[in-house]
Amino acid sequence: MADREPGYGVTARLLHWSVAVIVLLMIPAGLIMVRDGLPRALQDGLFLFHKNAGVIVMLIVAFRILWRATHPAPPLPPQIPSWQRRIAALSHLGLYVLLVVMPVTGYVRVRAGGFPIEGLDAMGIESIIPRNKPLAETASDIHQVAAFLLIGLLALHVGAALHHALIRRDGVWSRMWPIARRH
Ligand code: HEM
């Protein structure tokens, strides 16, 4: 029965898992690259990856929000209690908000600080933010706090997904798993 629950479409699954993979690589890269005493080449490589992958995440998330706004999520199985539905909806909203806040503050921090974003620079896309040290510092502070909120919310999200996959086995996991089941 559980396998017959309607799932997300192919595009929604692709958007979900591409953002998941990039963000799960960007978080450790971000945490490591700001540490003191790293070899210069490693730090430069991590910054290069983090900044440019972050711009890609920003574009995918913008498209994902448009997609989600026009393609509602499939209904949850009826046995899920209403308090869990509310927590799921709130945590998903929080993840979307943080997935906008993170790339935007990262972009502002780098551009207002006068630093390059190599992929955009190579395409001749200029900064839309003037150099401004206080603005760069504020963006950096928000980026840091939002990163820890995102890590907390991701832990809740992954924990809930694994709970559905391994313990409840109620079809919620397979709604989003990339390999769609045939109905
Ligand atoms: C979903 C997207 C993003 C995630 C999850 C993310 C995550 C993180 C994390 C965890 C840190 C370490 C925070 C700390 O402990 O200090 C960090 C730092 C940083 N990130 Fe991001 N980031 C994202 C997008 C971006 C983008 C788009 C850029 C720039 C184009 C960027 C530029 C930076 C910079 C420059 C730092 C160092 C901040 C500082 O020391 O002032 N990030 N990021």
Residues whose N, C-alpha, C, O or C-beta is under 5 A from the ligand:
A	BS01	HEM	V23 M26 I27 G30 L31 V34 H50 K51 G54 V55 V57 L99 M102 P103 G106 Y107 V110 S140 Q144 A147
